């Protein structure tokens, strides 16, 4: 994809930052954007976290090693350099993998071997539950770190064990909105002003689909659909609820959860009604669809704006806008964890706490567009006043910040969330591209999920 750095008014977005498990075919947008410029790392024998019981030093300074992936923003924004300037006794060695899948595979290997770990390891949200359930003992408990009350409550709950151990401190998140093409709305006879568009579907995703019906009736352009795919709609509906595929006991509940059932019903209705362009996000055809106006709307987490502006290109600047979604939801986010056996655990914890503090989260947003998980940062002028020049000067700081605050205080994750989500996406595509009925597609999806989660 190349490296995207697009102006959000005073803000520059560096990359999409969604989780691996919540991307079709486990393709990480964050990884794809930056892979060309970043080295693949996390090889054995580097750094602390179990390689030695002695702190590593360089020129008489204490070395803190970090394992990161994609563009988490700490290195790119200059924060690591600033920390070393303000703490001259610390040297930070950061290894960055462009590919989160490669990163996580290596992390699992090092966790199993008890060697090769960095003092600090990045954690993608799609991996959080698995690490909480299977590797909690390898991570330091950060729950006693001072000043953690600045986080959105649901963020920390995603990496907290049943007995209250906190495996990581939150970095970015992916609150969701609806990105829409004003020119395509106008030609279909729909309102184009942001406030009026938001009123069309306020409070109910079924209203969004109803607007799609109105768009279809008024649309005068051939081969232009209302939305890119039904899978984006499905994701947005389930990621705004406390319970999704699992309950707190780790039992599968997707078959009985009304949230999942309602999301499937509405998404499949949209697919069967011809409201979609049948273009699954980040799959072949979707990028050209952004540039060519193949669809009028897409459900977009905050991190997706960078990708859209890159792929839609300069010719479409000002044609796109961002409206509040019917309900708040989150797709994406990461954490920084400290390894229990790190010989510099205190220094690593201090660094993680500083990097994820409200001031630094707001700074990274202003520089790179990574959306803060700190509710304190959301209210700073840098974030709350953030606008996107590309998206018609949309007040993205306010729109995505409000969405983040709507999300329930706890979101229950499961170990196979990513697999299940991808399976549902494939099921909806059966309706869109293979002409299967909603019932047929559900039956196949259910069978595949049961097989994958045995």
N, C-alpha and C positions, 0 to 999 in steps of 0.2 A: 504493500500500500504506500510505502514511503513515509517520511516523517511529516506529520501535519502540525503546523503551528499557526492557528488562525485567530484573529482578533475577536474577542468577545467584548467589544467596547474597550474598556480598560483592561480586559482580561485576555490572556492568550491560552488557548486550549492545546495541550500537547498530544493527547491521545484518548481513544476510548479506553475505559478501565473496567470493563465488565468482567465477571468471573468466568473462568473456563467452563464450569459446569452449566453455565447459563447461556452459552453460545451454541448455536447449531453446530453439530459435528465436533463440539469441543474446540472450536477455532477461537483463540483468544484475540479479540480485536486489539487489546493493548499490546500483545506480543507482536502481532503482525505489523503494527505501525512502526515499531522501533527495532525490529529484529536486525535490519541492515546495519544499524549503527552501534549495536551493543554486542559484546562477546558472550558466548555461552560459557557458564562457569559452574561453580559448585562441585569441583573435582575434589577427590579425597586428598587429605594432607594439607589443606589450607585453613588457617585461622584456628580459633579456639573451640569452645563448646564441646570438650570431650577429648580432643587430641592430646592435651597435656594438662597437668594440674598447676602449671606455672603460667603466669601472665606473660604474654609476648610483649617485647619492648623493641623500640626502634629509636636510636639516638637518645636513649634515656627516657623516652616517652612511652606511655601505656598505649598499646594498640587494641582497638575495638574493631572487630570484623563484622561486616554485614552481608547477608545474602539477600538480594533483591531481584525483582523481575519486572519486565516492562518499563514503563516510565512512572514510577511511584512518586517521583517529583523531588526527592530529597537531594539527589546528586545534581539533577538538571537545573534546579532552582538556585543552586549555590549554598543551600543550607548546611551541607556537610562542611564546606569550607568555612562558613561563618562560625560554626560550632568549634572548629579547631582553632580559629583565631581567638575566640573568646575563652577557650580552654586549652592553652598552649601545652599542657602536659598530656594531651590526648592526640593520638593519630587514628584516623578512621580509614579503614581499608574496605571499600565497598565493591563487591562483585555483582554484576548485573546480568541476568539472563534475559534475552529478548523473548524467549519461548517459555511460558509458564509451565507447560506440560513437561518439558525437559527439566526445568527447575524442580518441579514437585517430585518427579521420578527420582532425581538425585537426592532430594531431601529425604524421601522415604528410605532410600538406601543408607544414607548416613545415620538416620535415626535408628534403623535396625542394627547397624554396626557399632553405634556409639562413638563414631569418629568422623572427622571431616566436616563437622558442623561449624557454622559461624557462631559468633557470640549472639548475634541478632539475626533472626530469620523472618522474612516476609511470609505472610499467610493470606492466601486468596480466600474469599468467603466461601467459594465452592468446596474448599478443602477443610473448612473450619470444624464441621461436625465430626468428620473422620478423625481429625487430630484430637479433638476434645474426648472422643470415645476411646481412642486407642493409644495416644501418645502423650496424655496429659502430664505424666510423670517426668517427661523429658524437658518440659517447659517450666520456667520460673513462674511463681504466682505473683502477678502484678496487682492484685486487688488492694494491697496496702499502699500502693503508690499515692503520694499526696496529690490532691487536686483533681480527682477523676470525676467530679460531679459536673464537669462541663460537657460530657458526652450525651448524645441522644440516648435514651434508656435502652432502646432496642439494639443499638450497636454493640454495646458490651455484652449483652445477653447472648449474642451469637457465638462468643468464645468463652463462655463461663460454664464450668462443670457443675454437676448437681450439688456438689459440696461447696460451691462458691469460689473455686479457684479460677482466676482470670488469666488466660493463656496469652493474651495480646492486647495492645492498645490500638484503637481504631485510627485509620488513616482516612481514606476517601469513602464515599458512598455513591449510589446511583439512583437518586429519586427520579420519578418518571413524570413526563408531561406528554403532550401531543404536538408533534411538529407538523405543520400544514403549509400547503402552497396557496398563497393568497390569490394568485392569478387563476388557478384552477377552480378555487371556490367561486370567484367572481363569474367566470364563464358558465358555471353551473347554477348561478342565481342564488348563491348562499352569501351570507354576510362575510366580510373579510377582516373587519376590525377585531382585534384580539378579545376585547371585552365582550363583544357580541358573540363571537365564536364560542367562548367559554360558557356562555349562557345556554347555548344549544344543547350541551350534554352535561351540564352541572349536576353532580351527585349520583349519576347512574350511567354505567357503561352501556346499558341497553339504549340509552338516548344517543350515544355515539353511533351505534349501529343504525338507529333510526335516521340520523343525519346522513349516513351512508346511502340509505334508500332515497332520500331527497336528492342527494348528489347524483345518484344514478339516473333519476328521472330528468334532472335538469342538465346533465352533462352533454355537451355538444361536440366533444372531441373523441374520436375513435381511439380505442386501446388505452384509455385512461381510466384507472380504477380508483375507488375511494381510498382504500388502504393497501399497503404492500402485501400483507398476509394476515391470516387469522391467528398465527402463532404469537405475534406481538400483543394482540388483544388478550389472548389467553394468559400470557405471562403477566401482563399488567393487572389482571383481575386476581390472580392467585397471590402475587407478591405484595399485596396490600393487606393481607389477612394474617392473623396470628398463627393459624394452623393451615398447613398446605397438604403435604403428602404423608406426614408422620404425626403421631401424637407425642406427648412428653415421655412416654415409656418406650419410644422407639418403634411402636407398632404402626404398620401401614394403615392409613385411613382414607386414601384417595378415593376408594370405591364408595365410601359413605359420606365423605366430606361435601356438604352442599356447596361450598365455595368452589371446589374443583368441578363438581357437576354443573353448576351454573356457568362457570367459565367455559367448559366444554360445549354446553348447549348454545351459548351466545356466539362463541367463535365458530362453531360448525354451522350455525344459521347464516353467519356472515359469508362463510365459504360457499355454502349451497346457494346463496342468493346472488352470487356473482359480484360481490362487493370488493373482492381482493384481486390484486395483480398476480397472485400465486407466486410471489417472490419472497422467499424466506430470508430474513435478515442475515447478511454476511455470506450468503450463498451466491453462486453464479447468477448474474442477471440483476442482482439488487443494486449494485453500484451504478451500472448504466441507467437503471430505473430512476435513481436519484438525480442524475444529470439530465435525463430526457423527459422528465415529468410523466413517468408511467403511472404514478399513483399520487394522490393528493394529500394523504396523511400517513404518518408512521408514528407508532408509540415510541417515544425516545427518552431513555435515561439521560441524565446530564452529560455523561461522558460521550454519548453518541453524537453530540453537536459537532465535535471536531471532525468526526468521520464524514458526516453529512456535508459540512462546508467544504471539505477537501474533495469529495467525490462529485458533489453537485457542481462545484467549480465557480469561478468568478462570474460567469454568465448568469448564474441564478441567485446572486447576492441580492437581498431585498425582496425576492419572491417568496422566500421561506419565512415563517414566523413560528412562534412557540406559544401554545395556550395551555392553561392548567388542565390536567386530566380530570375526569369525573371524580376520581378518588385517589388519594395518595398511595404510592407503592414504591418499592425499592428493588432495583436490579443491579447488583454489583457492590464492590467494596473490598477493602483489604485491612490487614492488621500488621503490626510489628510485634514479634515475640522474642523473649530473651531465653536462652537455653539454661537449664538448671545447673548444668555442670560447667558453665563458662567460668574460667578463672578470673574474669573481670565482670562478674555479674552486676556489681553495684554501678560500675562505670557504664555498662551497657544499658542498665535500667534508667540511669539518669539521662542518657542520650535519647532513648526511646520516648521518655516522658517529655523531653524538650521538643523533639521532632513532631510529636503529635499534640502539642499544646495549642490552644486556640489561635494564638498569634501566628504560629508557623503554618497551621492549616489555612488560615486566611491568606497568608503570604503566597502559599503554593497555588491557591485558587486564583489569586490575582496574576501570578506569573504564568501558570500552566493550565488552569481551568479545572483541576481536580476538586471535586465538590466535597466540602468538609463534613465530617461526622460529628463535629463539635457543635452543640447547639449554641454555645457562646460565640463561636466563630461565625455562625449563620447570621448573627445580629450585628456584626461589625460592618462599618461602611464599605469596606472592600468587597464583602460578599453580598450583603443586602442590597447594595447599590450597583451590583454587577449587571452589565447589559451586553447584548450581542449585536454588534454592528451588522454581521452577516444575516442574522435572523431579525431584520427590521427593527433593530434596537430593542428587542424583547428584554424585559427586566428579568433575566434568567436567575439572578440571585434570589429574588423574591419568589418567583414561580417554583423553582426547585426547593428552596428553603421551606416554603409552606407545605409542599408535598412531603418533605422529610418529617415535618412535625405532625403530620396526620397519621403516620404509620403507628400501629399498636406498639405498646411498650416492650412487648416480647414477640419474637418471631421464632417459631419452633422449626429447627432444621433437622434433616435426616441424612444418614450416611450415603444414601443413593439418590439424593435430590437431583443431582445433575443428570444422571442416567434416566430418571423418571421424566424429568422435564423434556429431555431430548426425545424420549419415546412418545410423549404427548405431541410434540411438534411434528414428528414423523407421521403420527396418526392423523393430524389435521391436514397434512400435505396429501395424504391418501384421498381425502375428500376433494381438495383443490385440484390435484393433478391427475388422479386416477378415476375420479367419478364415483368413488365409494360413498355409500350412505353413511350418515353419522353413526348409526347403530353398528354397521359393519366395521367401521374404523375404530369405534370404541372397543368392540370385542377383540380385534387384533391387538390394539394397544394394551388392553388389560392382560392378554396372554403374554405379551412381550415383557411387560413390567413384572409379572409374577415370575417369569423365567429369569429375568435379570436380577431379582432380589432374593432368590432362594438362599 
